Amino acid sequence: MVVTENARGLGISQKMLQEVEKIAKERGCCKMTLEVLEGNVVAKGAYQKFGFSGYELDPKIGKAMFWEKVL
């Protein structure tokens, strides 16, 4: 998701996330996931404010990672 520069700081990202969460709950989803660039401090703050955090399936093994293979 992207909030254009001139619309930032108006709470739009939180409203968008609320709508996504509403739809996910209506569809019976059990969680929401996302990926964010480590250096994108503003986006990370917005996601943390909404309740997102890193996760571990098993603390002995470590945190989940997103991988890719470019085709």
mmCIF file of the N, C-alpha and C atoms, coordinates in Angstrom:
data_MODEL
# 
_entry.id   MODEL 
# 
loop_
_atom_site.group_PDB 
_atom_site.id 
_atom_site.type_symbol 
_atom_site.label_atom_id 
_atom_site.label_alt_id 
_atom_site.label_comp_id 
_atom_site.label_asym_id 
_atom_site.label_entity_id 
_atom_site.label_seq_id 
_atom_site.pdbx_PDB_ins_code 
_atom_site.Cartn_x 
_atom_site.Cartn_y 
_atom_site.Cartn_z 
_atom_site.occupancy 
_atom_site.B_iso_or_equiv 
_atom_site.pdbx_formal_charge 
_atom_site.auth_seq_id 
_atom_site.auth_comp_id 
_atom_site.auth_asym_id 
_atom_site.auth_atom_id 
_atom_site.pdbx_PDB_model_num 
ATOM 1   N N  . MET A 1 1  ? 0.845   -1.167  0.000   1.00 0.00 ? 1  MET A N  1 
ATOM 2   C CA . MET A 1 1  ? 0.000   0.000   0.000   1.00 0.00 ? 1  MET A CA 1 
ATOM 3   C C  . MET A 1 1  ? 0.886   1.223   0.000   1.00 0.00 ? 1  MET A C  1 
ATOM 4   N N  . VAL A 1 2  ? 0.384   2.281   -0.546  1.00 0.00 ? 2  VAL A N  1 
ATOM 5   C CA . VAL A 1 2  ? 1.142   3.521   -0.627  1.00 0.00 ? 2  VAL A CA 1 
ATOM 6   C C  . VAL A 1 2  ? 0.210   4.681   -0.314  1.00 0.00 ? 2  VAL A C  1 
ATOM 7   N N  . VAL A 1 3  ? 0.699   5.602   0.495   1.00 0.00 ? 3  VAL A N  1 
ATOM 8   C CA . VAL A 1 3  ? -0.005  6.868   0.716   1.00 0.00 ? 3  VAL A CA 1 
ATOM 9   C C  . VAL A 1 3  ? 0.856   7.933   0.043   1.00 0.00 ? 3  VAL A C  1 
ATOM 10  N N  . THR A 1 4  ? 0.272   8.660   -0.898  1.00 0.00 ? 4  THR A N  1 
ATOM 11  C CA . THR A 1 4  ? 1.044   9.666   -1.614  1.00 0.00 ? 4  THR A CA 1 
ATOM 12  C C  . THR A 1 4  ? 1.584   10.720  -0.653  1.00 0.00 ? 4  THR A C  1 
ATOM 13  N N  . GLU A 1 5  ? 2.694   11.309  -1.047  1.00 0.00 ? 5  GLU A N  1 
ATOM 14  C CA . GLU A 1 5  ? 3.412   12.235  -0.166  1.00 0.00 ? 5  GLU A CA 1 
ATOM 15  C C  . GLU A 1 5  ? 2.532   13.370  0.352   1.00 0.00 ? 5  GLU A C  1 
ATOM 16  N N  . ASN A 1 6  ? 1.691   13.923  -0.501  1.00 0.00 ? 6  ASN A N  1 
ATOM 17  C CA . ASN A 1 6  ? 0.852   15.061  -0.070  1.00 0.00 ? 6  ASN A CA 1 
ATOM 18  C C  . ASN A 1 6  ? -0.287  14.645  0.866   1.00 0.00 ? 6  ASN A C  1 
ATOM 19  N N  . ALA A 1 7  ? -0.527  13.326  1.010   1.00 0.00 ? 7  ALA A N  1 
ATOM 20  C CA . ALA A 1 7  ? -1.613  12.858  1.877   1.00 0.00 ? 7  ALA A CA 1 
ATOM 21  C C  . ALA A 1 7  ? -1.090  12.201  3.158   1.00 0.00 ? 7  ALA A C  1 
ATOM 22  N N  . ARG A 1 8  ? 0.222   12.219  3.349   1.00 0.00 ? 8  ARG A N  1 
ATOM 23  C CA . ARG A 1 8  ? 0.792   11.568  4.532   1.00 0.00 ? 8  ARG A CA 1 
ATOM 24  C C  . ARG A 1 8  ? 0.520   12.383  5.786   1.00 0.00 ? 8  ARG A C  1 
ATOM 25  N N  . GLY A 1 9  ? 0.443   11.678  6.905   1.00 0.00 ? 9  GLY A N  1 
ATOM 26  C CA . GLY A 1 9  ? 0.225   12.336  8.188   1.00 0.00 ? 9  GLY A CA 1 
ATOM 27  C C  . GLY A 1 9  ? -1.238  12.580  8.510   1.00 0.00 ? 9  GLY A C  1 
ATOM 28  N N  . LEU A 1 10 ? -2.135  12.037  7.698   1.00 0.00 ? 10 LEU A N  1 
ATOM 29  C CA . LEU A 1 10 ? -3.576  12.247  7.891   1.00 0.00 ? 10 LEU A CA 1 
ATOM 30  C C  . LEU A 1 10 ? -4.279  11.007  8.439   1.00 0.00 ? 10 LEU A C  1 
ATOM 31  N N  . GLY A 1 11 ? -3.515  9.983   8.775   1.00 0.00 ? 11 GLY A N  1 
ATOM 32  C CA . GLY A 1 11 ? -4.119  8.758   9.305   1.00 0.00 ? 11 GLY A CA 1 
ATOM 33  C C  . GLY A 1 11 ? -4.681  7.829   8.248   1.00 0.00 ? 11 GLY A C  1 
ATOM 34  N N  . ILE A 1 12 ? -4.333  8.070   6.995   1.00 0.00 ? 12 ILE A N  1 
ATOM 35  C CA . ILE A 1 12 ? -4.897  7.267   5.902   1.00 0.00 ? 12 ILE A CA 1 
ATOM 36  C C  . ILE A 1 12 ? -4.430  5.817   5.973   1.00 0.00 ? 12 ILE A C  1 
ATOM 37  N N  . SER A 1 13 ? -3.162  5.595   6.317   1.00 0.00 ? 13 SER A N  1 
ATOM 38  C CA . SER A 1 13 ? -2.678  4.212   6.371   1.00 0.00 ? 13 SER A CA 1 
ATOM 39  C C  . SER A 1 13 ? -3.439  3.413   7.423   1.00 0.00 ? 13 SER A C  1 
ATOM 40  N N  . GLN A 1 14 ? -3.752  4.036   8.551   1.00 0.00 ? 14 GLN A N  1 
ATOM 41  C CA . GLN A 1 14 ? -4.501  3.340   9.601   1.00 0.00 ? 14 GLN A CA 1 
ATOM 42  C C  . GLN A 1 14 ? -5.914  3.014   9.133   1.00 0.00 ? 14 GLN A C  1 
ATOM 43  N N  . LYS A 1 15 ? -6.535  3.920   8.395   1.00 0.00 ? 15 LYS A N  1 
ATOM 44  C CA . LYS A 1 15 ? -7.882  3.672   7.861   1.00 0.00 ? 15 LYS A CA 1 
ATOM 45  C C  . LYS A 1 15 ? -7.850  2.553   6.829   1.00 0.00 ? 15 LYS A C  1 
ATOM 46  N N  . MET A 1 16 ? -6.810  2.534   5.995   1.00 0.00 ? 16 MET A N  1 
ATOM 47  C CA . MET A 1 16 ? -6.688  1.475   4.999   1.00 0.00 ? 16 MET A CA 1 
ATOM 48  C C  . MET A 1 16 ? -6.486  0.121   5.676   1.00 0.00 ? 16 MET A C  1 
ATOM 49  N N  . LEU A 1 17 ? -5.641  0.086   6.697   1.00 0.00 ? 17 LEU A N  1 
ATOM 50  C CA . LEU A 1 17 ? -5.409  -1.157  7.423   1.00 0.00 ? 17 LEU A CA 1 
ATOM 51  C C  . LEU A 1 17 ? -6.670  -1.618  8.151   1.00 0.00 ? 17 LEU A C  1 
ATOM 52  N N  . GLN A 1 18 ? -7.436  -0.696  8.689   1.00 0.00 ? 18 GLN A N  1 
ATOM 53  C CA . GLN A 1 18 ? -8.705  -1.053  9.342   1.00 0.00 ? 18 GLN A CA 1 
ATOM 54  C C  . GLN A 1 18 ? -9.644  -1.722  8.346   1.00 0.00 ? 18 GLN A C  1 
ATOM 55  N N  . GLU A 1 19 ? -9.704  -1.202  7.144   1.00 0.00 ? 19 GLU A N  1 
ATOM 56  C CA . GLU A 1 19 ? -10.580 -1.778  6.115   1.00 0.00 ? 19 GLU A CA 1 
ATOM 57  C C  . GLU A 1 19 ? -10.105 -3.169  5.706   1.00 0.00 ? 19 GLU A C  1 
ATOM 58  N N  . VAL A 1 20 ? -8.794  -3.332  5.551   1.00 0.00 ? 20 VAL A N  1 
ATOM 59  C CA . VAL A 1 20 ? -8.252  -4.650  5.213   1.00 0.00 ? 20 VAL A CA 1 
ATOM 60  C C  . VAL A 1 20 ? -8.569  -5.645  6.325   1.00 0.00 ? 20 VAL A C  1 
ATOM 61  N N  . GLU A 1 21 ? -8.402  -5.220  7.582   1.00 0.00 ? 21 GLU A N  1 
ATOM 62  C CA . GLU A 1 21 ? -8.703  -6.102  8.711   1.00 0.00 ? 21 GLU A CA 1 
ATOM 63  C C  . GLU A 1 21 ? -10.185 -6.477  8.739   1.00 0.00 ? 21 GLU A C  1 
ATOM 64  N N  . LYS A 1 22 ? -11.044 -5.525  8.464   1.00 0.00 ? 22 LYS A N  1 
ATOM 65  C CA . LYS A 1 22 ? -12.494 -5.782  8.425   1.00 0.00 ? 22 LYS A CA 1 
ATOM 66  C C  . LYS A 1 22 ? -12.814 -6.843  7.376   1.00 0.00 ? 22 LYS A C  1 
ATOM 67  N N  . ILE A 1 23 ? -12.257 -6.687  6.199   1.00 0.00 ? 23 ILE A N  1 
ATOM 68  C CA . ILE A 1 23 ? -12.500 -7.647  5.113   1.00 0.00 ? 23 ILE A CA 1 
ATOM 69  C C  . ILE A 1 23 ? -11.941 -9.016  5.483   1.00 0.00 ? 23 ILE A C  1 
ATOM 70  N N  . ALA A 1 24 ? -10.740 -9.036  6.072   1.00 0.00 ? 24 ALA A N  1 
ATOM 71  C CA . ALA A 1 24 ? -10.128 -10.313 6.465   1.00 0.00 ? 24 ALA A CA 1 
ATOM 72  C C  . ALA A 1 24 ? -11.001 -11.045 7.480   1.00 0.00 ? 24 ALA A C  1 
ATOM 73  N N  . LYS A 1 25 ? -11.521 -10.321 8.447   1.00 0.00 ? 25 LYS A N  1 
ATOM 74  C CA . LYS A 1 25 ? -12.388 -10.944 9.457   1.00 0.00 ? 25 LYS A CA 1 
ATOM 75  C C  . LYS A 1 25 ? -13.673 -11.464 8.827   1.00 0.00 ? 25 LYS A C  1 
ATOM 76  N N  . GLU A 1 26 ? -14.257 -10.686 7.898   1.00 0.00 ? 26 GLU A N  1 
ATOM 77  C CA . GLU A 1 26 ? -15.477 -11.113 7.209   1.00 0.00 ? 26 GLU A CA 1 
ATOM 78  C C  . GLU A 1 26 ? -15.245 -12.397 6.428   1.00 0.00 ? 26 GLU A C  1 
ATOM 79  N N  . ARG A 1 27 ? -14.022 -12.585 5.927   1.00 0.00 ? 27 ARG A N  1 
ATOM 80  C CA . ARG A 1 27 ? -13.691 -13.775 5.132   1.00 0.00 ? 27 ARG A CA 1 
ATOM 81  C C  . ARG A 1 27 ? -13.176 -14.930 5.992   1.00 0.00 ? 27 ARG A C  1 
ATOM 82  N N  . GLY A 1 28 ? -13.143 -14.723 7.304   1.00 0.00 ? 28 GLY A N  1 
ATOM 83  C CA . GLY A 1 28 ? -12.723 -15.789 8.203   1.00 0.00 ? 28 GLY A CA 1 
ATOM 84  C C  . GLY A 1 28 ? -11.222 -15.992 8.298   1.00 0.00 ? 28 GLY A C  1 
ATOM 85  N N  . CYS A 1 29 ? -10.458 -15.001 7.916   1.00 0.00 ? 29 CYS A N  1 
ATOM 86  C CA . CYS A 1 29 ? -8.999  -15.124 7.988   1.00 0.00 ? 29 CYS A CA 1 
ATOM 87  C C  . CYS A 1 29 ? -8.542  -15.135 9.446   1.00 0.00 ? 29 CYS A C  1 
ATOM 88  N N  . CYS A 1 30 ? -7.429  -15.796 9.702   1.00 0.00 ? 30 CYS A N  1 
ATOM 89  C CA . CYS A 1 30 ? -6.922  -15.907 11.074  1.00 0.00 ? 30 CYS A CA 1 
ATOM 90  C C  . CYS A 1 30 ? -5.799  -14.923 11.366  1.00 0.00 ? 30 CYS A C  1 
ATOM 91  N N  . LYS A 1 31 ? -5.200  -14.323 10.347  1.00 0.00 ? 31 LYS A N  1 
ATOM 92  C CA . LYS A 1 31 ? -4.148  -13.343 10.571  1.00 0.00 ? 31 LYS A CA 1 
ATOM 93  C C  . LYS A 1 31 ? -3.904  -12.541 9.299   1.00 0.00 ? 31 LYS A C  1 
ATOM 94  N N  . MET A 1 32 ? -3.199  -11.446 9.454   1.00 0.00 ? 32 MET A N  1 
ATOM 95  C CA . MET A 1 32 ? -2.752  -10.622 8.335   1.00 0.00 ? 32 MET A CA 1 
ATOM 96  C C  . MET A 1 32 ? -1.229  -10.621 8.371   1.00 0.00 ? 32 MET A C  1 
ATOM 97  N N  . THR A 1 33 ? -0.606  -10.701 7.214   1.00 0.00 ? 33 THR A N  1 
ATOM 98  C CA . THR A 1 33 ? 0.845   -10.614 7.138   1.00 0.00 ? 33 THR A CA 1 
ATOM 99  C C  . THR A 1 33 ? 1.222   -9.540  6.131   1.00 0.00 ? 33 THR A C  1 
ATOM 100 N N  . LEU A 1 34 ? 2.428   -9.016  6.276   1.00 0.00 ? 34 LEU A N  1 
ATOM 101 C CA . LEU A 1 34 ? 2.930   -8.049  5.316   1.00 0.00 ? 34 LEU A CA 1 
ATOM 102 C C  . LEU A 1 34 ? 4.438   -8.096  5.325   1.00 0.00 ? 34 LEU A C  1 
ATOM 103 N N  . GLU A 1 35 ? 5.034   -7.474  4.346   1.00 0.00 ? 35 GLU A N  1 
ATOM 104 C CA . GLU A 1 35 ? 6.476   -7.298  4.345   1.00 0.00 ? 35 GLU A CA 1 
ATOM 105 C C  . GLU A 1 35 ? 6.769   -5.819  4.218   1.00 0.00 ? 35 GLU A C  1 
ATOM 106 N N  . VAL A 1 36 ? 7.829   -5.400  4.877   1.00 0.00 ? 36 VAL A N  1 
ATOM 107 C CA . VAL A 1 36 ? 8.221   -3.999  4.870   1.00 0.00 ? 36 VAL A CA 1 
ATOM 108 C C  . VAL A 1 36 ? 9.736   -3.938  4.833   1.00 0.00 ? 36 VAL A C  1 
ATOM 109 N N  . LEU A 1 37 ? 10.267  -2.978  4.114   1.00 0.00 ? 37 LEU A N  1 
ATOM 110 C CA . LEU A 1 37 ? 11.713  -2.829  4.043   1.00 0.00 ? 37 LEU A CA 1 
ATOM 111 C C  . LEU A 1 37 ? 12.269  -2.372  5.383   1.00 0.00 ? 37 LEU A C  1 
ATOM 112 N N  . GLU A 1 38 ? 13.360  -2.959  5.786   1.00 0.00 ? 38 GLU A N  1 
ATOM 113 C CA . GLU A 1 38 ? 13.967  -2.677  7.082   1.00 0.00 ? 38 GLU A CA 1 
ATOM 114 C C  . GLU A 1 38 ? 14.227  -1.187  7.290   1.00 0.00 ? 38 GLU A C  1 
ATOM 115 N N  . GLY A 1 39 ? 14.620  -0.473  6.248   1.00 0.00 ? 39 GLY A N  1 
ATOM 116 C CA . GLY A 1 39 ? 14.940  0.943   6.364   1.00 0.00 ? 39 GLY A CA 1 
ATOM 117 C C  . GLY A 1 39 ? 13.748  1.879   6.245   1.00 0.00 ? 39 GLY A C  1 
ATOM 118 N N  . ASN A 1 40 ? 12.553  1.353   6.018   1.00 0.00 ? 40 ASN A N  1 
ATOM 119 C CA . ASN A 1 40 ? 11.366  2.199   5.863   1.00 0.00 ? 40 ASN A CA 1 
ATOM 120 C C  . ASN A 1 40 ? 10.763  2.459   7.249   1.00 0.00 ? 40 ASN A C  1 
ATOM 121 N N  . VAL A 1 41 ? 11.390  3.384   7.950   1.00 0.00 ? 41 VAL A N  1 
ATOM 122 C CA . VAL A 1 41 ? 11.032  3.668   9.341   1.00 0.00 ? 41 VAL A CA 1 
ATOM 123 C C  . VAL A 1 41 ? 9.589   4.147   9.470   1.00 0.00 ? 41 VAL A C  1 
ATOM 124 N N  . VAL A 1 42 ? 9.142   4.977   8.553   1.00 0.00 ? 42 VAL A N  1 
ATOM 125 C CA . VAL A 1 42 ? 7.781   5.517   8.630   1.00 0.00 ? 42 VAL A CA 1 
ATOM 126 C C  . VAL A 1 42 ? 6.753   4.398   8.486   1.00 0.00 ? 42 VAL A C  1 
ATOM 127 N N  . ALA A 1 43 ? 6.940   3.542   7.494   1.00 0.00 ? 43 ALA A N  1 
ATOM 128 C CA . ALA A 1 43 ? 5.997   2.439   7.292   1.00 0.00 ? 43 ALA A CA 1 
ATOM 129 C C  . ALA A 1 43 ? 6.025   1.486   8.481   1.00 0.00 ? 43 ALA A C  1 
ATOM 130 N N  . LYS A 1 44 ? 7.215   1.167   8.973   1.00 0.00 ? 44 LYS A N  1 
ATOM 131 C CA . LYS A 1 44 ? 7.309   0.271   10.128  1.00 0.00 ? 44 LYS A CA 1 
ATOM 132 C C  . LYS A 1 44 ? 6.568   0.863   11.324  1.00 0.00 ? 44 LYS A C  1 
ATOM 133 N N  . GLY A 1 45 ? 6.686   2.159   11.516  1.00 0.00 ? 45 GLY A N  1 
ATOM 134 C CA . GLY A 1 45 ? 5.972   2.811   12.617  1.00 0.00 ? 45 GLY A CA 1 
ATOM 135 C C  . GLY A 1 45 ? 4.469   2.707   12.460  1.00 0.00 ? 45 GLY A C  1 
ATOM 136 N N  . ALA A 1 46 ? 3.999   2.899   11.225  1.00 0.00 ? 46 ALA A N  1 
ATOM 137 C CA . ALA A 1 46 ? 2.553   2.814   10.967  1.00 0.00 ? 46 ALA A CA 1 
ATOM 138 C C  . ALA A 1 46 ? 2.051   1.393   11.234  1.00 0.00 ? 46 ALA A C  1 
ATOM 139 N N  . TYR A 1 47 ? 2.805   0.400   10.794  1.00 0.00 ? 47 TYR A N  1 
ATOM 140 C CA . TYR A 1 47 ? 2.385   -0.990  10.994  1.00 0.00 ? 47 TYR A CA 1 
ATOM 141 C C  . TYR A 1 47 ? 2.434   -1.370  12.474  1.00 0.00 ? 47 TYR A C  1 
ATOM 142 N N  . GLN A 1 48 ? 3.467   -0.933  13.174  1.00 0.00 ? 48 GLN A N  1 
ATOM 143 C CA . GLN A 1 48 ? 3.551   -1.216  14.608  1.00 0.00 ? 48 GLN A CA 1 
ATOM 144 C C  . GLN A 1 48 ? 2.414   -0.538  15.362  1.00 0.00 ? 48 GLN A C  1 
ATOM 145 N N  . LYS A 1 49 ? 2.089   0.683   14.969  1.00 0.00 ? 49 LYS A N  1 
ATOM 146 C CA . LYS A 1 49 ? 0.977   1.400   15.602  1.00 0.00 ? 49 LYS A CA 1 
ATOM 147 C C  . LYS A 1 49 ? -0.323  0.624   15.441  1.00 0.00 ? 49 LYS A C  1 
ATOM 148 N N  . PHE A 1 50 ? -0.468  -0.067  14.314  1.00 0.00 ? 50 PHE A N  1 
ATOM 149 C CA . PHE A 1 50 ? -1.678  -0.834  14.048  1.00 0.00 ? 50 PHE A CA 1 
ATOM 150 C C  . PHE A 1 50 ? -1.660  -2.195  14.749  1.00 0.00 ? 50 PHE A C  1 
ATOM 151 N N  . GLY A 1 51 ? -0.501  -2.593  15.261  1.00 0.00 ? 51 GLY A N  1 
ATOM 152 C CA . GLY A 1 51 ? -0.432  -3.848  16.000  1.00 0.00 ? 51 GLY A CA 1 
ATOM 153 C C  . GLY A 1 51 ? 0.410   -4.940  15.366  1.00 0.00 ? 51 GLY A C  1 
ATOM 154 N N  . PHE A 1 52 ? 1.017   -4.659  14.226  1.00 0.00 ? 52 PHE A N  1 
ATOM 155 C CA . PHE A 1 52 ? 1.891   -5.644  13.589  1.00 0.00 ? 52 PHE A CA 1 
ATOM 156 C C  . PHE A 1 52 ? 3.207   -5.739  14.354  1.00 0.00 ? 52 PHE A C  1 
ATOM 157 N N  . SER A 1 53 ? 3.801   -6.922  14.308  1.00 0.00 ? 53 SER A N  1 
ATOM 158 C CA . SER A 1 53 ? 5.130   -7.126  14.887  1.00 0.00 ? 53 SER A CA 1 
ATOM 159 C C  . SER A 1 53 ? 5.759   -8.329  14.203  1.00 0.00 ? 53 SER A C  1 
ATOM 160 N N  . GLY A 1 54 ? 7.059   -8.487  14.398  1.00 0.00 ? 54 GLY A N  1 
ATOM 161 C CA . GLY A 1 54 ? 7.730   -9.669  13.881  1.00 0.00 ? 54 GLY A CA 1 
ATOM 162 C C  . GLY A 1 54 ? 7.205   -10.895 14.601  1.00 0.00 ? 54 GLY A C  1 
ATOM 163 N N  . TYR A 1 55 ? 7.370   -12.058 14.018  1.00 0.00 ? 55 TYR A N  1 
ATOM 164 C CA . TYR A 1 55 ? 6.840   -13.246 14.681  1.00 0.00 ? 55 TYR A CA 1 
ATOM 165 C C  . TYR A 1 55 ? 7.800   -14.418 14.594  1.00 0.00 ? 55 TYR A C  1 
ATOM 166 N N  . GLU A 1 56 ? 7.689   -15.296 15.540  1.00 0.00 ? 56 GLU A N  1 
ATOM 167 C CA . GLU A 1 56 ? 8.463   -16.513 15.601  1.00 0.00 ? 56 GLU A CA 1 
ATOM 168 C C  . GLU A 1 56 ? 7.497   -17.680 15.759  1.00 0.00 ? 56 GLU A C  1 
ATOM 169 N N  . LEU A 1 57 ? 7.658   -18.669 14.930  1.00 0.00 ? 57 LEU A N  1 
ATOM 170 C CA . LEU A 1 57 ? 6.853   -19.875 15.079  1.00 0.00 ? 57 LEU A CA 1 
ATOM 171 C C  . LEU A 1 57 ? 7.397   -20.705 16.235  1.00 0.00 ? 57 LEU A C  1 
ATOM 172 N N  . ASP A 1 58 ? 8.706   -20.681 16.395  1.00 0.00 ? 58 ASP A N  1 
ATOM 173 C CA . ASP A 1 58 ? 9.379   -21.398 17.479  1.00 0.00 ? 58 ASP A CA 1 
ATOM 174 C C  . ASP A 1 58 ? 10.577  -20.556 17.889  1.00 0.00 ? 58 ASP A C  1 
ATOM 175 N N  . PRO A 1 59 ? 10.587  -19.973 19.070  1.00 0.00 ? 59 PRO A N  1 
ATOM 176 C CA . PRO A 1 59 ? 11.677  -19.094 19.494  1.00 0.00 ? 59 PRO A CA 1 
ATOM 177 C C  . PRO A 1 59 ? 13.065  -19.732 19.406  1.00 0.00 ? 59 PRO A C  1 
ATOM 178 N N  . LYS A 1 60 ? 13.162  -21.062 19.481  1.00 0.00 ? 60 LYS A N  1 
ATOM 179 C CA . LYS A 1 60 ? 14.464  -21.724 19.372  1.00 0.00 ? 60 LYS A CA 1 
ATOM 180 C C  . LYS A 1 60 ? 15.010  -21.677 17.950  1.00 0.00 ? 60 LYS A C  1 
ATOM 181 N N  . ILE A 1 61 ? 14.109  -21.522 16.977  1.00 0.00 ? 61 ILE A N  1 
ATOM 182 C CA . ILE A 1 61 ? 14.531  -21.532 15.574  1.00 0.00 ? 61 ILE A CA 1 
ATOM 183 C C  . ILE A 1 61 ? 14.708  -20.115 15.029  1.00 0.00 ? 61 ILE A C  1 
ATOM 184 N N  . GLY A 1 62 ? 13.957  -19.151 15.528  1.00 0.00 ? 62 GLY A N  1 
ATOM 185 C CA . GLY A 1 62 ? 14.132  -17.771 15.094  1.00 0.00 ? 62 GLY A CA 1 
ATOM 186 C C  . GLY A 1 62 ? 12.914  -17.186 14.412  1.00 0.00 ? 62 GLY A C  1 
ATOM 187 N N  . LYS A 1 63 ? 13.073  -15.953 13.971  1.00 0.00 ? 63 LYS A N  1 
ATOM 188 C CA . LYS A 1 63 ? 11.987  -15.204 13.347  1.00 0.00 ? 63 LYS A CA 1 
ATOM 189 C C  . LYS A 1 63 ? 11.738  -15.659 11.917  1.00 0.00 ? 63 LYS A C  1 
ATOM 190 N N  . ALA A 1 64 ? 10.521  -15.430 11.454  1.00 0.00 ? 64 ALA A N  1 
ATOM 191 C CA . ALA A 1 64 ? 10.145  -15.753 10.081  1.00 0.00 ? 64 ALA A CA 1 
ATOM 192 C C  . ALA A 1 64 ? 10.891  -14.829 9.124   1.00 0.00 ? 64 ALA A C  1 
ATOM 193 N N  . MET A 1 65 ? 11.193  -15.354 7.949   1.00 0.00 ? 65 MET A N  1 
ATOM 194 C CA . MET A 1 65 ? 11.893  -14.578 6.930   1.00 0.00 ? 65 MET A CA 1 
ATOM 195 C C  . MET A 1 65 ? 11.106  -14.647 5.623   1.00 0.00 ? 65 MET A C  1 
ATOM 196 N N  . PHE A 1 66 ? 11.151  -13.597 4.829   1.00 0.00 ? 66 PHE A N  1 
ATOM 197 C CA . PHE A 1 66 ? 10.559  -13.597 3.502   1.00 0.00 ? 66 PHE A CA 1 
ATOM 198 C C  . PHE A 1 66 ? 11.690  -13.799 2.503   1.00 0.00 ? 66 PHE A C  1 
ATOM 199 N N  . TRP A 1 67 ? 11.523  -14.773 1.641   1.00 0.00 ? 67 TRP A N  1 
ATOM 200 C CA . TRP A 1 67 ? 12.517  -15.063 0.617   1.00 0.00 ? 67 TRP A CA 1 
ATOM 201 C C  . TRP A 1 67 ? 11.868  -14.931 -0.757  1.00 0.00 ? 67 TRP A C  1 
ATOM 202 N N  . GLU A 1 68 ? 12.698  -14.843 -1.787  1.00 0.00 ? 68 GLU A N  1 
ATOM 203 C CA . GLU A 1 68 ? 12.185  -14.794 -3.146  1.00 0.00 ? 68 GLU A CA 1 
ATOM 204 C C  . GLU A 1 68 ? 13.147  -15.471 -4.099  1.00 0.00 ? 68 GLU A C  1 
ATOM 205 N N  . LYS A 1 69 ? 12.614  -15.827 -5.236  1.00 0.00 ? 69 LYS A N  1 
ATOM 206 C CA . LYS A 1 69 ? 13.402  -16.321 -6.349  1.00 0.00 ? 69 LYS A CA 1 
ATOM 207 C C  . LYS A 1 69 ? 12.913  -15.584 -7.587  1.00 0.00 ? 69 LYS A C  1 
ATOM 208 N N  . VAL A 1 70 ? 13.762  -14.771 -8.130  1.00 0.00 ? 70 VAL A N  1 
ATOM 209 C CA . VAL A 1 70 ? 13.388  -13.984 -9.323  1.00 0.00 ? 70 VAL A CA 1 
ATOM 210 C C  . VAL A 1 70 ? 13.411  -14.914 -10.526 1.00 0.00 ? 70 VAL A C  1 
ATOM 211 N N  . LEU A 1 71 ? 12.355  -14.855 -11.325 1.00 0.00 ? 71 LEU A N  1 
ATOM 212 C CA . LEU A 1 71 ? 12.257  -15.703 -12.515 1.00 0.00 ? 71 LEU A CA 1 
ATOM 213 C C  . LEU A 1 71 ? 12.562  -14.924 -13.771 1.00 0.00 ? 71 LEU A C  1 
# 
